[in-house]
Amino acid sequence: MIELEDLRADCTRCTGLCCVVPAFERSSDFAFTKPAGTPCAHLTTDARCDQHAVLRERGMVGCTVFDCFGAGQALTARVERREDAFAAFPRLRDLHELLRYVVEAEGLMDGVAGEDDLLRRLRAARRDLEGVVAQGPAELAGEDVDARRGAVNPLLTEASARVRGGGPDHRGAQLVGASLRGADLRRASLRGALLLGADLRGADLRGADVTGADLRGARLEGADLREVLFLTPPQLTAARGDATTRLPRGFAAPAHWLRVRSGSAPRRRRSSRPSR
């Protein structure tokens, strides 16, 4: 049985698939352009990133918010050559993310009175997905991930509704740059909501469903995210927070949150040139 621990990236057991397979364009997220299937310029011969500790400072923010959910090490263990995993990697990554949601939903329903039928269906979906992700690279490359999502999403939505009760529905809401400081969003559905740059400082998000919510640049300082549903590490990494952000069990604050905790700008070095 696959557990949440198996759905976490372990770069020490991977051959750097995420640094080779995807393509990216020079932008605010990437300092340069890289074609698909070409190793990143920062990838070392031992499949490590030589800029890992300073990716944000070097203009590679896009790398810091990517998570393979364990697909990298899973495929590395099944192939002899890295190239043999290229076609399967994007699909297995998405399937692992979907399986992560199912495992979490199963845990939410386990032991809840009157939820036996939904729990049974979630367990069946989990077994099915576990069989799918165990396939070889050739079979995975042909998987229809959208069809798998379509079959599972109703179960996840139902589990969310059972847990949240009568929480407000903001699914798919356009909240880019919204002022939500101190807002009461307890048990809200924020599935697929666009919260880019939203001010959520001090907001109460306990029990909210954030499946697929876009939190890039969202302000989470002082926000309460305890018991939030279906949160993933990349969502946190894409947001802005600090040591006052209250996180769900099992989550740690991204390193860049703590580096900017003081909020003070670095001192400018005085010029040695005389003033005019």
C-alpha positions in Angstrom: 0.0 0.0 0.0 1.3 3.4 -0.9 1.4 6.0 1.9 1.9 9.7 1.9 5.6 9.3 2.6 5.9 7.5 -0.7 4.4 10.5 -2.5 7.1 12.9 -1.4 10.0 13.8 -3.6 13.4 12.2 -2.6 16.0 13.8 -4.9 18.7 11.5 -3.4 17.0 8.6 -5.2 16.4 10.3 -8.5 18.5 11.0 -11.6 17.3 14.6 -11.9 14.3 13.9 -14.1 12.7 17.3 -13.2 15.9 19.0 -14.3 15.8 17.3 -17.7 12.3 16.4 -18.8 10.3 19.7 -18.6 10.9 22.7 -21.0 10.8 26.3 -19.7 11.1 29.7 -21.2 13.1 32.7 -19.9 10.6 34.6 -17.7 10.1 35.9 -14.2 10.2 32.2 -13.1 13.3 31.2 -15.0 16.5 33.0 -15.8 17.0 31.2 -19.1 15.3 29.0 -21.7 15.6 25.2 -21.6 14.2 22.8 -24.3 12.4 19.6 -23.1 14.6 16.6 -22.6 17.7 18.8 -22.2 19.6 18.8 -18.9 19.5 22.1 -17.1 22.7 24.0 -17.0 22.8 23.7 -13.2 22.5 19.9 -13.2 25.7 18.2 -12.1 27.1 14.9 -13.2 25.8 13.3 -10.0 22.2 14.5 -10.7 22.3 17.3 -8.3 21.5 21.0 -8.7 24.6 23.2 -8.1 22.3 26.2 -7.4 19.8 24.5 -5.1 20.4 26.8 -2.1 20.1 30.0 -4.1 17.6 29.2 -6.8 15.3 32.1 -6.0 18.2 34.6 -5.9 19.4 33.3 -9.3 16.0 33.8 -10.9 14.9 30.2 -10.9 11.8 30.6 -8.8 9.9 28.1 -11.0 12.2 25.3 -9.9 11.5 26.0 -6.2 7.7 25.5 -6.7 7.9 22.2 -8.6 7.2 18.9 -6.8 7.2 15.5 -8.5 5.3 13.9 -5.6 7.8 11.0 -5.6 7.5 10.2 -9.3 11.2 10.9 -9.9 12.5 8.2 -7.6 9.7 5.8 -8.5 10.7 5.9 -12.2 14.4 6.0 -11.5 14.0 2.6 -9.8 12.3 1.1 -12.9 14.6 2.2 -15.7 18.2 1.6 -16.7 18.5 4.8 -18.7 17.1 8.2 -17.6 15.8 8.7 -21.2 13.5 5.7 -20.8 11.5 7.6 -18.2 11.0 10.9 -20.1 7.5 10.2 -21.6 6.2 8.7 -18.4 7.5 11.3 -15.9 4.8 14.1 -16.4 2.0 11.6 -16.2 3.3 9.7 -13.2 3.8 13.1 -11.5 0.2 14.0 -12.0 -1.0 10.6 -11.0 1.0 10.7 -7.8 -0.5 14.1 -6.9 -4.0 12.6 -7.5 -3.2 9.6 -5.4 -2.0 12.0 -2.6 -5.4 13.6 -2.6 -7.2 10.2 -2.4 -5.0 9.0 0.5 -5.7 12.2 2.4 -9.5 12.0 1.7 -9.5 8.4 2.9 -7.8 9.5 6.1 -10.4 12.2 6.6 -13.3 9.7 6.3 -11.7 6.9 8.2 -13.5 6.6 11.5 -16.2 9.2 10.7 -19.6 7.8 11.6 -21.9 7.3 8.7 -19.2 7.6 6.0 -18.7 3.9 5.4 -19.9 4.0 1.8 -17.7 7.0 0.8 -14.8 5.4 2.6 -15.4 2.2 0.6 -15.4 4.1 -2.7 -12.2 6.0 -1.8 -10.4 2.8 -0.9 -11.4 1.3 -4.2 -10.2 4.4 -6.0 -6.9 4.2 -4.1 -6.4 0.5 -5.0 -7.1 1.4 -8.7 -4.6 4.3 -8.7 -2.0 2.2 -6.9 -2.3 -0.3 -9.7 -2.0 2.4 -12.4 1.1 4.1 -10.9 2.8 0.7 -10.5 2.9 0.2 -14.3 6.1 0.4 -16.4 7.2 3.6 -18.2 5.7 2.5 -21.5 2.3 1.9 -20.1 2.4 5.1 -18.0 3.2 7.2 -21.0 -0.1 6.2 -22.5 -2.3 6.9 -19.5 -5.2 9.3 -19.8 -4.6 11.4 -16.6 -7.6 13.6 -17.3 -9.9 10.6 -17.4 -8.4 9.4 -14.1 -9.0 12.8 -12.5 -12.6 12.8 -13.8 -13.3 9.6 -12.1 -11.8 10.6 -8.8 -12.7 14.3 -8.4 -16.3 13.6 -7.5 -15.2 11.5 -4.5 -12.7 14.2 -3.4 -15.4 16.9 -3.7 -17.9 14.7 -1.7 -15.3 14.1 1.0 -14.5 17.8 1.2 -18.2 18.7 1.6 -18.7 16.1 4.3 -15.8 17.5 6.3 -16.5 21.2 5.8 -20.2 21.0 6.4 -21.8 24.3 5.5 -18.7 26.3 4.7 -18.9 29.0 2.0 -18.3 28.1 -1.6 -15.6 30.0 -3.5 -14.7 27.4 -6.0 -12.8 28.9 -9.0 -13.2 32.4 -7.5 -11.2 35.1 -9.2 -9.5 36.6 -6.2 -6.3 37.9 -7.7 -4.8 40.6 -5.5 -7.9 40.4 -3.3 -7.8 42.1 0.1 -8.8 39.3 2.5 -6.7 40.3 5.5 -8.2 38.8 8.6 -11.0 37.1 6.6 -13.0 34.2 8.1 -12.6 31.5 5.5 -13.1 28.6 7.8 -14.4 25.5 6.0 -14.6 27.4 2.7 -14.2 25.7 -0.6 -11.4 27.4 -2.5 -10.9 24.6 -5.0 -9.3 26.1 -8.1 -9.5 29.6 -6.8 -7.1 32.2 -8.2 -5.5 33.8 -5.2 -2.4 35.2 -6.8 -1.0 38.1 -4.7 -4.1 38.0 -2.5 -3.6 39.5 1.0 -4.5 36.7 3.4 -2.5 38.0 6.4 -4.2 36.9 9.6 -7.0 35.1 7.7 -8.5 32.0 9.3 -8.4 29.1 6.7 -8.9 26.3 9.2 -10.8 23.4 7.4 -10.8 25.2 4.0 -10.4 23.1 0.9 -7.5 24.5 -1.2 -7.3 21.8 -3.9 -5.6 23.4 -6.9 -5.9 26.9 -5.5 -3.2 29.2 -7.0 -1.4 30.8 -4.1 1.5 32.4 -6.0 2.6 35.5 -4.1 -0.3 35.3 -1.7 0.4 36.9 1.7 0.0 34.3 4.5 1.8 36.0 7.4 -0.2 35.3 10.5 -2.8 33.2 8.7 -4.1 30.0 10.3 -3.9 27.0 7.9 -4.3 24.3 10.5 -6.5 21.5 9.3 -6.6 22.9 5.8 -7.7 20.3 3.3 -5.6 19.1 0.3 -2.8 21.5 0.7 0.4 20.6 -1.2 4.0 21.7 -0.6 4.3 23.6 -3.9 1.3 25.8 -2.9 3.1 26.9 0.3 6.4 27.5 -1.5 4.7 29.7 -4.1 3.1 31.8 -1.3 4.7 34.3 1.1 4.6 33.7 4.8 6.7 33.7 7.9 7.2 32.2 11.3 3.7 33.5 12.4 1.9 31.4 9.7 0.2 28.5 11.4 0.7 25.4 9.3 -1.0 22.0 9.2 0.7 19.1 10.9 3.4 17.6 8.7 4.2 20.8 6.9 7.3 23.0 7.5 7.7 26.7 6.5 9.6 27.1 3.2 13.2 28.3 3.7 12.6 31.5 1.8 9.8 32.5 4.3 12.3 32.5 7.1 15.0 34.4 5.2 12.7 37.4 4.7 11.0 37.1 8.1 12.4 40.5 9.4 10.9 42.3 6.4 13.7 44.7 6.4 15.6 45.6 3.3 19.3 44.9 3.1 21.5 47.9 3.9 23.0 49.6 1.0 26.7 49.7 1.0 28.1 53.2 1.2 29.9 54.3 -1.8 33.6 55.0 -1.3 33.3 57.8 -3.9 32.9 61.3 -2.4 29.6 63.1 -2.7 29.3 65.9 -5.0 
